[in-house]
Amino acid sequence: MAKAYHPDVNRSPQAHDKFIEISEAYEVLMHRASAKTDEPEEEVFNYDEFVREVREAAKRQARMRYEKFARENEALRESGLYDIGLLLKYIGRVVVPLLGLFLIGLPFGVAISEKSIAPVGYLFFSWLFGAILLWDTYGRRKNYFKLGAFYYSPKKIKQLFLQTNDLATETCFYCNGLKANSIPVEIALVKVKDIQLQNDGPLQHRAGFKRKEFSIKMPRSQKALFVHTTVSGIKVFCILVSMVFAPFSSLAWRFIAGCFVGWAISSIVLLVTRTRSKSSYLLSWGMLIKIAFWTGVLVSISTFRFPDIRTSGYIQLVVITMLTADSFLEQLLKLISRRVFIPFSKRYELLRKHFEDNCQLYLETSAWTTIYPFFRWIF
């Protein structure tokens, strides 16, 4: 209910008061006390006083939760992740009805190509799934494309690149000799202080992290912002082009080729413009070892007949294993030496000190240790 009535989610005028009321109810239920009826009257628990205190605490807690949620929500929007997710949702809304129409027409298409009505019978399930998708689309037709507005409008993007902070006094970390008059590069770090394990029997295991989060802002100039944005666009473009036009049968090797070409071209751009990469902090001995290990595994199941490269039927298993077991490999490397993931880049001392204090970029959860560095490398 708190999520449903949160003012940033629910646009109704009563959402804020309702959110505080829900928080108050939560505090009462979680801290309720029972009165003993056999005690003297003056010692009986004063429930009204308890509710009053809890109500005030709930209001304070609600304001704190709201302010924290607002800060996190604003940071998410500024990072661009919100717009990327919203774009994918809109794409999905376009694809779903098209997929439904395709599934409806699939049996007829197969019947025409085979000149037989038999496919209409054994492909009846295609009609079922297609009808479900189209019915769902029709049921939500009024708000089907009302998913919200993008945070970065054309006007805001223009301001982002053209508006500068003329009062900036810091020096840009990425371009020597320039003032840090643009938005900084924000790097989120996590320090795990404790791990809480709970075992309630078979298949009833839970683990929780007690952690402290840090945020380091790397000063950046307007020139560095433009170069970094251009480099991100180059990487995305190279990967997409490689996935379509690379002369390899293997999609995995197409993807790797796109990453390599994107890295090569973006490195040239950074060198020519004399701008440091904003993802250099990802490069460490541990990252190089992981890349070499998984590349070696991929090579072992590949057949090279240039210009073609093929992979065996185990490629799906390798990809799934990489996404799920990469965190175990990372922990194994950290058992050998905690310093193995300290970045090669030594110029920004504040970031280096946090790494030496056992901070890390992300929690070692399955898939995230593979996806997160790649995402940060691109964007």
N, C-alpha and C positions, 0 to 999 in steps of 0.2 A: 504493500500500500504506500509506503514511503517513496518507493521508486515511481509509482503511478502518479502520485500527487506532488512530486518534486516540482518546484516552480520552473525549472529549466526544461522539464518534460511536459508538464501540464500547463497549458496557456490560460486556464480559467482564472478569473480574478480571485477566487477563493482558495487557490492552490496553496499559497504561502501559509495561510491560517490553518488549512487542513493538514499541511505537512507538520506544523508545530503540534497540532492536536494528536497526530499519530505518534510523533516522537514522545509526547507526554504519556500516552497510553503504554508505549513500549517501556518507558522508565518505570511506570507504576507496576507493570506485570513482572519486570525483571527484578525489582527491588521491593516487592510486596512483603508486608509483615503481617503476622497473624496475632490477634489479641487473645490473651488468656482470660476467659470469662470468670474463672474462679479467683482472680486477683482482686484486691480492693479497687474501688472505683477510681481513686486518684492515680493508681498505677496502671490502669487500663490504657492500652496503646491509643494515642491520639491520631486517629486515621485522617481527620480533616487537616491537621497540621502537616502530616506526612505528605498528603496529596498536594498541599500548597507548596511545600519545599520541592517536591518532585516536579511540579508544574514550572517553577522558576528554573530548575536545573534543565528541564526538557527544552525550554525556550532558548537557554544559553547553548545547549548542545545542538539544537536545530540550527541556530545561527552559525555555529562553528562548522557543522556538517555542510550547510549551504555554501558558506564562504569557501570551504575546501573544495567542494564539488564545482563551484563556479571557477575557481582557479585552475583545477585540473581540466575542466571542460574547455576553458579558454586556451590553455596550453595545447590541448588536443587539436583545436581548430587552427591555431596558429601554425602547428607543425605540418598541416596539410593532410594529415591522416583522415580527418573527418571528411574532407572533400573527396579524397580517393575512395573511401567507403561509400559515400553517397553516390558517386559516379558509377561504381559497380552495381549499386542497387538499381539505379535508373537503367543501366544496361540489362540487368536481369529482368526488369519489368518489360523491356522491349522483346527480349529473347523468349520469355515464357509463352506468350500467345503465339508467336511464330512457331515455337516447338510444338505447341498443341495442334496447330493447323497441319504441320508436317506429319505428326503421328496419325491424325485423322486420315490424311490422304495417302499414307504409306501403303496400306493394303491394296488400294486401287492402282497405285503406281507399279507395285510388284506384279499385280495381276495383268496389267497391260503389257509389261515387259516380257512376262512369261506366257502370255496369251492363254491364261487359265484363271478360273475363278477360285482355285484351291487356296491361294494365298489369303483371300478374304476371310477364310475360315480360321487358318492357323495363326493369323496375325490379328485376331479380334482384340487381343489385349492392348494392341496399339491404339485402337479406338477408345478403350477404357481410359488409358493414361491421358490421351489427348483430350477427351471430354472433361476429365477432372481438371486439367490445366485451364481449359477454356472457361469452365464453369467458375473456377476460382477467380479468374480474371474478370468475368462478368459480375460476380458478386461484389468485387471491390472497384467497380468501374468509376464511381463518383470520386474516390480519392486515390485512384490507381497511380497517378503520376504526381500526387501531392506529397512528396517525401521530404519537403523542406528546401530551403535555399542554400546555395553554396556560400561558404564563408568568404572565399576569395572571389569577389566580383571583379569584372574588368577594371573598374575604377580603383578598387583596393589594390589590385596587382600593379596598376600604373603608379599609385602612390608608393607602393613598396619599393619599386626600383628607382623612382625619381625623387622621393622625399628623403632628405638627409638631415642628420642632427648636427647643426652648425656649432653647437656648444660642446661637442665631443672633445675630450682631452686625452683619451687613451689612444695608443698606437695600434693599428690593425695588426693582428697576429699573422695574417695570411699574405699581406702585401707590405713589404718594408717601406717605411717612409710615409705611409698614408695614415690619415686619421680614421679611427673606428667610428664612422658616422652613419653606419647602417645597422640593421638588426644583427645581433650576435648569433653565433652557432651555439646552441644549447646542448650539452651532453649530460645525460642522466646517469648517475651512478648509484649502486646499491651496496650497502655493507651488511652482511648477514651477521647478526649478533647472537642469535640462538635459533636452534631448530627444535620444534616441539613435535614429538611423535606420540600417536595414540593408537592402541591396538585393542579392538573390541571383539576379536575373534576372526575366523576365516573370512577373507574378503572385506574386512571392516577395518582397514588401516587408513590412517590420516596423518598427514604431515603439514606442519605450518611453520612459517618463517617469521621470526622477530627481526625486523630489519630497519635500518636507517637509510633514508634516501637523500642523495645530494644532487645538486644541479650546478654545473659549471658553465658559465657563459664566456665563450671565446670571442673577444672583440674583433669585429669585421668591418671592412670598408665597403663602400658602394661598388667599387670595382670588383672586389672579391665576391660579393653577392651575385653580380652579373656573371662572373666566370664560373662560379659553383653551379648556378642554375643551368648555364650552357652545358657544362660537363655532365650534369644529370640527364639532360635531354639527349646528349650524344650516347650515353650508355643505354638508355631505354630504346633509342632508335636502332642502335647496332644489334641489340638482342632480338628485337622484333624482325628486323630484316634478315638476320641470320636464321631465325626459326622458319622463315618462309623460303629463303633462297639458297641457303647453304647446301652444298652437294653431298650431304651425309644422309644416310638412311636413318641413323639414330637421332632422335630428338634430343637426347641428353648431350650428345656431342655438338649438335647445332647450338644448344644453349651455351655450352662451354665456349664454343667458338665466338659467339656473340659477345660474351663477357670479356674474352681476351681482346677482341678487336676494339670493344668499347674502352677497355683499360688502356690500350695502346694509344688510341686517338686522344682520349681525355688527358693522358700523361703529356702528350705533345702540346696540347692546348695550355695546360698548366705551366709547362716549361717555357713556352713562347711568351705567355702573359706574365711570367714570374710571379705566380700565385701558388701558395701551398695548398695541398689537398685538404679538404675538411674531414676526410675519413682516414687520415694517416694514423690516427690513434688506434685504429683496428689492427694494424700490422704489428705482429709480435712473433716470437719463435713458436709459441703455441699455435697461433693461427696458421703459420707456414707448415707446421707438422701436420695439422689436421687436413689442410688442403692437399698436401703430398700424399697422405694416407688414403683419402677417399679417391683421389685421382688414380692412385695405384690400383685400388680395388676396381675402379671402372675400366682401366686399361686391361686388367686381367680377364674381363669378360667381353672384351671387344675384339673384333676382327678388322684389321687394317688392310684394305685393298684400295689404295689411293686412286682417285680422289674420294672414294667412298669409305665410310666407317660404319660398321654394323655392331650391334650389341646382341648378346644372347638373350634368351627368354628370362634370365634372372635379373634383368635390369630393374623391373618393378620392385623385386625384393631388395636390391641394393639401395634404391632410392628410399624405400620405406625404412630400411635399417639405418641409413644415414640420418634421416629426420628424427628417428626415435632413439638411436644409440649415440648420437654425437655428444650429448651431454655427459654420458659415461666416459667417453674418450677424453673429454675436457677435464673431468674430475681426476682421471688417471694421470694426466699430464700434470695437474696441480699437486697431486700426491708426490710426484717426483721433485717438483720445485714450484713454489708459489710465484716465483719471479718469471716463470716461462711466459706469462701473459702480460707482462709489463711492456707497453708499446716501445718500439724503436725510437719514436720521436721523443726527444728530450728537451725541446725548446720551451714548452709550456710547463713550468715547474709545478704549478698548482695541481694540474691534472696528474702529473707523475707522482706527486706526494700522496694523492688519494689512492692510486694503484698500489703504491708501496705499503699503504695502510690497510691492505686486504680488501679494498673496494673493487667492485666489478661492474661491468656494463649491464648485466642482466642476470637473472636467476637461472641456474642450470636446469631448466625444465625441458622436457622432450620437445624436439623440433625447433624450439625458440633459439637455441644456441646456433642453429644453422640459418634460420630465416632472418633473425634480427641483424646479424652482421652484414648479410647480403643487402637487406633493405637499407641500412645506414650507408653502405658503400655506394648505393645508387643515389639515394636522396639526401 
